[in-house]
């Protein structure tokens, strides 16, 4: 009787009978084919997967990672190592990682490019230590006046900066004086989060939110600058944030799915600079990441709190630093518990004149 090669009945598999030679032959061919890919040098394999991660102009295609992971076990392990959460890898691969916390031990180094002509700001992930690094695009924001207030629309697409866009992920809104800001997330940060009741925070004709996810804007943080009527000393900042919890045991998660619980509140303040008698200016140690003096430069630390986990509440550990390195070039380095989205929003508050604050 003719039997198609390689196709066996369930009964034969359970009983262990049938064409054992054919099965062994096919298994051998499969192992040989997989071995061709698996025998590649680890350095070469890692470089291929890293180039896939950094190859896209905006974000890498998921299908490219699926293709790499489907080659063999070693390729799958290399791809998995790249797409782990930012708190483990220090890298940002897919858009969902934008709202995940950074690593605890060392910051993720990014930079911001400003376009004064259209009041637009672009966030890039630094791929090297050089300030001339082209970087990997992460986020874009555009500033515009909304009545007596100023707003920044934050988007995953540098060419589509509208609040009704699929790429819209949040916004920043200031008061008239530019001294108090609210940070809004386009998706609920946790189950039970309430949409802001402010008319200005409502979303109209949005195509991004699915019927299962509440449409609107959710307040996840506030930033304020203290008045300085005597014009003495640098700016003083105070931030209250709902920070996402790190999830080291999970791979990429669906960004449309809210967290299961309230992530809690983290309070940050700017680290006090010291007065340099010889230079006659205020100074902070940015460890070479800032090269131009500017009133916009700052470092944020958490307020002391013994109940917080290690590294949070340490008034010496810088969780976010921002500083100028060129006319329209700024560095942004952040770490846990902040996400790239939160860090970018905080840095945007530094742009613009602050009346009675400096």
CORWOZI-V58351 format. One record per residue. RES is the residue in one small letter. PHI is phi in degrees with one decimal (none if undefined). NEAR is the number of other C-alpha atoms within 8 Angstrom. D_CENTER is the distance of its C-alpha to the mean C-alpha in whole Angstrom. Layout:
<<RES & PHI & NEAR & D_CENTER> <RES & PHI & NEAR & D_CENTER>>
This chain:
<<x & none & 2 & 61> <x & -80.9 & 3 & 59> <x & -131.8 & 5 & 55> <x & -63.7 & 5 & 52> <x & -69.0 & 5 & 50> <x & 89.9 & 7 & 47> <x & -103.1 & 6 & 48> <x & -125.3 & 7 & 49> <x & -76.2 & 6 & 50> <x & -63.5 & 6 & 49> <x & -63.0 & 6 & 52> <x & -63.7 & 10 & 52> <x & -66.6 & 10 & 49> <x & -66.5 & 6 & 50> <x & -84.7 & 6 & 53> <x & 80.4 & 6 & 52> <x & -96.1 & 7 & 54> <x & 96.5 & 7 & 54> <x & -85.3 & 6 & 54> <x & -62.6 & 7 & 52> <x & -62.5 & 6 & 53> <x & -63.7 & 9 & 51> <x & -62.9 & 9 & 48> <x & -63.0 & 8 & 48> <x & -64.4 & 8 & 48> <x & -68.4 & 9 & 45> <x & -61.4 & 8 & 43> <x & -62.3 & 8 & 44> <x & -64.3 & 8 & 43> <x & -65.7 & 8 & 40> <x & -64.6 & 8 & 39> <x & -65.1 & 8 & 40> <x & -65.5 & 8 & 38> <x & -66.4 & 10 & 35> <x & -63.5 & 8 & 36> <x & -61.0 & 8 & 36> <x & -82.3 & 10 & 32> <x & -71.1 & 10 & 32> <x & -83.3 & 6 & 34> <x & -64.4 & 8 & 32> <x & -59.9 & 6 & 31> <x & -56.1 & 6 & 28> <x & -63.6 & 6 & 27> <x & -69.3 & 8 & 27> <x & -63.0 & 11 & 26> <x & -61.9 & 9 & 23> <x & -66.7 & 8 & 23> <x & -62.0 & 8 & 23> <x & -67.0 & 13 & 20> <x & -64.4 & 9 & 18> <x & -68.9 & 8 & 19> <x & -63.2 & 11 & 19> <x & -66.1 & 10 & 15> <x & -101.8 & 9 & 15> <x & -79.9 & 7 & 18> <x & -78.4 & 9 & 17> <x & -66.9 & 7 & 17> <x & -109.7 & 8 & 14> <x & -126.9 & 11 & 12> <x & -67.7 & 13 & 15> <x & -77.4 & 7 & 17> <x & -60.9 & 6 & 17> <x & -62.7 & 6 & 21> <x & -67.5 & 9 & 21> <x & -70.6 & 11 & 19> <x & -63.3 & 8 & 22> <x & -63.4 & 8 & 25> <x & -64.7 & 11 & 24> <x & -67.5 & 14 & 23> <x & -86.6 & 9 & 27> <x & -67.3 & 10 & 29> <x & -170.2 & 10 & 30> <x & -63.5 & 9 & 28> <x & -65.2 & 7 & 27> <x & -66.4 & 14 & 25> <x & -64.4 & 12 & 24> <x & -66.4 & 9 & 23> <x & -66.7 & 12 & 21> <x & -67.0 & 12 & 19> <x & -64.2 & 9 & 18> <x & -65.0 & 8 & 17> <x & -75.0 & 12 & 15> <x & -93.3 & 11 & 13> <x & -66.1 & 11 & 13> <x & -59.8 & 16 & 10> <x & -56.8 & 13 & 8> <x & -65.7 & 14 & 10> <x & -101.0 & 9 & 13> <x & -98.9 & 10 & 12> <x & 72.9 & 12 & 10> <x & -127.8 & 8 & 9> <x & -127.0 & 11 & 6> <x & -97.3 & 10 & 9> <x & -111.2 & 9 & 9> <x & -55.3 & 9 & 8> <x & -62.5 & 10 & 8> <x & -71.9 & 11 & 5> <x & -59.8 & 11 & 3> <x & -106.5 & 10 & 5> <x & -100.2 & 15 & 6> <x & -67.1 & 16 & 7> <x & -79.0 & 17 & 7> <x & -69.4 & 14 & 11> <x & -85.9 & 10 & 14> <x & -82.7 & 5 & 16> <x & -139.5 & 7 & 15> <x & -77.5 & 13 & 12> <x & -85.5 & 12 & 9> <x & -94.0 & 10 & 11> <x & -129.0 & 11 & 10> <x & -147.4 & 13 & 12> <x & -119.1 & 12 & 13> <x & -106.9 & 10 & 16> <x & -110.3 & 10 & 19> <x & -114.9 & 9 & 21> <x & -68.1 & 6 & 24> <x & -63.0 & 5 & 26> <x & -122.1 & 6 & 24> <x & 53.3 & 10 & 22> <x & -117.9 & 12 & 18> <x & -129.9 & 11 & 15> <x & -125.3 & 13 & 13> <x & -101.4 & 13 & 10> <x & -126.9 & 12 & 10> <x & -84.8 & 13 & 9> <x & -71.2 & 12 & 12> <x & -97.5 & 8 & 14> <x & -137.8 & 6 & 17> <x & -81.9 & 6 & 19> <x & -77.4 & 5 & 20> <x & -75.7 & 5 & 20> <x & -91.5 & 4 & 21> <x & -60.0 & 9 & 18> <x & -66.6 & 6 & 18> <x & 76.1 & 9 & 14> <x & -112.4 & 11 & 12> <x & -63.7 & 11 & 11> <x & -119.4 & 13 & 7> <x & -143.4 & 12 & 9> <x & -135.1 & 14 & 12> <x & -143.0 & 13 & 14> <x & -127.4 & 12 & 18> <x & -97.0 & 10 & 20> <x & -153.3 & 8 & 23> <x & -83.3 & 8 & 26> <x & -130.1 & 7 & 27> <x & 67.8 & 5 & 30> <x & -87.7 & 7 & 30> <x & -111.1 & 11 & 26> <x & -116.0 & 14 & 23> <x & -126.1 & 12 & 20> <x & -122.0 & 12 & 17> <x & -88.8 & 14 & 16> <x & -109.6 & 14 & 12> <x & -138.1 & 15 & 12> <x & -81.9 & 11 & 11> <x & -116.4 & 11 & 14> <x & -67.9 & 10 & 15> <x & -104.1 & 4 & 19> <x & -133.1 & 8 & 19> <x & -117.6 & 15 & 18> <x & -113.2 & 8 & 20> <x & -73.2 & 8 & 19> <x & -96.1 & 11 & 21> <x & -80.3 & 11 & 19> <x & -63.9 & 7 & 18> <x & -87.6 & 10 & 14> <x & -65.5 & 16 & 14> <x & -124.2 & 10 & 11> <x & 166.0 & 12 & 13> <x & -155.8 & 13 & 15> <x & -129.3 & 13 & 16> <x & -135.0 & 11 & 20> <x & -113.3 & 13 & 22> <x & -82.4 & 11 & 26> <x & -62.1 & 8 & 29> <x & -82.7 & 8 & 29> <x & 71.1 & 13 & 25> <x & -110.8 & 13 & 25> <x & -131.0 & 11 & 23> <x & -131.0 & 13 & 20> <x & -120.4 & 12 & 19> <x & -102.3 & 15 & 15> <x & -114.4 & 12 & 15> <x & -103.6 & 13 & 13> <x & -75.0 & 12 & 15> <x & -125.4 & 13 & 15> <x & -63.1 & 15 & 17> <x & -72.2 & 12 & 15> <x & -160.4 & 11 & 17> <x & -62.4 & 10 & 21> <x & 91.3 & 5 & 23> <x & -65.0 & 8 & 21> <x & -100.3 & 6 & 23> <x & -68.0 & 11 & 22> <x & -59.9 & 10 & 23> <x & -83.1 & 6 & 27> <x & -64.2 & 6 & 27> <x & -62.6 & 5 & 28> <x & -69.8 & 4 & 25> <x & -93.2 & 9 & 22> <x & -74.5 & 10 & 24> <x & -107.1 & 10 & 23> <x & -120.7 & 5 & 26> <x & 55.6 & 5 & 26> <x & -79.8 & 11 & 22> <x & -98.2 & 8 & 22> <x & -83.2 & 9 & 19> <x & -80.1 & 8 & 20> <x & -80.3 & 8 & 22> <x & -60.5 & 5 & 25> <x & -81.9 & 4 & 24> <x & -112.5 & 10 & 21> <x & -57.7 & 10 & 22> <x & -92.8 & 11 & 22> <x & 150.7 & 11 & 21> <x & -122.8 & 15 & 19> <x & -118.9 & 14 & 18> <x & -70.1 & 10 & 18> <x & -120.0 & 12 & 15> <x & -177.0 & 11 & 16> <x & -138.4 & 11 & 18> <x & -128.4 & 14 & 19> <x & -133.7 & 10 & 22> <x & -112.5 & 11 & 24> <x & -76.9 & 10 & 28> <x & -67.2 & 6 & 31> <x & -135.6 & 10 & 33> <x & -66.1 & 6 & 36> <x & -84.4 & 4 & 38> <x & 59.3 & 8 & 35> <x & -115.0 & 6 & 35> <x & 83.9 & 6 & 32> <x & -78.7 & 7 & 28> <x & -63.4 & 10 & 26> <x & -122.5 & 9 & 25> <x & -112.7 & 10 & 22> <x & -143.5 & 12 & 21> <x & -124.7 & 11 & 18> <x & -122.0 & 11 & 18> <x & -131.1 & 10 & 15> <x & -94.9 & 10 & 15> <x & -96.1 & 13 & 12> <x & -68.9 & 12 & 11> <x & -83.8 & 8 & 13> <x & -69.8 & 9 & 13> <x & -129.7 & 7 & 14> <x & -67.6 & 8 & 15> <x & -96.3 & 4 & 18> <x & -122.5 & 8 & 16> <x & -87.3 & 8 & 15> <x & -61.2 & 9 & 13> <x & -107.3 & 7 & 13> <x & -72.7 & 6 & 14> <x & -68.0 & 6 & 12> <x & -80.9 & 6 & 15> <x & -92.0 & 7 & 16> <x & -69.9 & 10 & 16> <x & -66.3 & 9 & 16> <x & -77.8 & 6 & 20> <x & -151.6 & 6 & 20> <x & -65.7 & 8 & 19> <x & -72.9 & 10 & 17> <x & 89.0 & 6 & 19> <x & -119.7 & 8 & 19> <x & -117.6 & 9 & 17> <x & -109.7 & 10 & 19> <x & -119.8 & 11 & 18> <x & -141.7 & 12 & 21> <x & -76.6 & 11 & 21> <x & -72.2 & 10 & 23> <x & -69.1 & 4 & 26> <x & -76.6 & 7 & 27> <x & -110.2 & 7 & 31> <x & -85.8 & 8 & 34> <x & -95.9 & 9 & 35> <x & -64.5 & 6 & 38> <x & -69.4 & 4 & 39> <x & -85.2 & 5 & 36> <x & 56.2 & 7 & 37> <x & -157.3 & 7 & 33> <x & -83.2 & 10 & 30> <x & -132.3 & 8 & 28> <x & -134.0 & 6 & 25> <x & -89.8 & 5 & 24> <x & -95.9 & 7 & 21> <x & 54.0 & 5 & 22> <x & 82.3 & 6 & 23> <x & -88.3 & 8 & 19> <x & -131.6 & 12 & 21> <x & -123.4 & 9 & 24> <x & -124.0 & 8 & 25> <x & -68.0 & 6 & 27> <x & -159.6 & 7 & 25> <x & -67.8 & 7 & 25> <x & -77.1 & 9 & 22> <x & -63.2 & 10 & 21> <x & -158.3 & 9 & 20> <x & -132.4 & 11 & 18> <x & -112.6 & 12 & 17> <x & -128.1 & 16 & 19> <x & -82.6 & 15 & 19> <x & -69.8 & 10 & 23> <x & -64.2 & 8 & 25> <x & -155.4 & 8 & 26> <x & -65.2 & 6 & 27> <x & -80.8 & 4 & 26> <x & -81.5 & 7 & 23> <x & -66.8 & 7 & 21> <x & -55.0 & 6 & 22> <x & 92.7 & 7 & 20> <x & -106.3 & 10 & 19> <x & 98.5 & 13 & 22> <x & -85.6 & 12 & 22> <x & -74.4 & 10 & 23> <x & -104.7 & 5 & 23> <x & -81.2 & 8 & 20> <x & -79.6 & 11 & 17> <x & -91.9 & 15 & 14> <x & -152.2 & 13 & 13> <x & -131.3 & 14 & 15> <x & -141.1 & 14 & 15> <x & -163.5 & 15 & 18> <x & -91.6 & 16 & 20> <x & -128.6 & 12 & 21> <x & -167.6 & 8 & 23> <x & -55.4 & 5 & 25> <x & -132.5 & 8 & 21> <x & -130.1 & 11 & 19> <x & -138.1 & 13 & 17> <x & -95.2 & 15 & 15> <x & -140.7 & 15 & 12> <x & -118.7 & 13 & 11> <x & -137.8 & 15 & 10> <x & -146.7 & 16 & 10> <x & -55.5 & 13 & 11> <x & -95.6 & 13 & 11> <x & -76.4 & 15 & 9> <x & -101.3 & 16 & 5> <x & -62.2 & 12 & 3> <x & -62.7 & 8 & 5> <x & -66.0 & 10 & 8> <x & -62.1 & 12 & 8> <x & -62.8 & 10 & 9> <x & -62.4 & 11 & 11> <x & -63.5 & 9 & 13> <x & -64.9 & 10 & 13> <x & -63.0 & 8 & 15> <x & -66.1 & 9 & 17> <x & -76.2 & 7 & 19> <x & -79.3 & 7 & 20> <x & 94.0 & 6 & 23> <x & -77.4 & 5 & 27> <x & -109.9 & 9 & 27> <x & -63.7 & 8 & 31> <x & 61.6 & 8 & 32> <x & -118.7 & 13 & 29> <x & -151.4 & 11 & 30>>
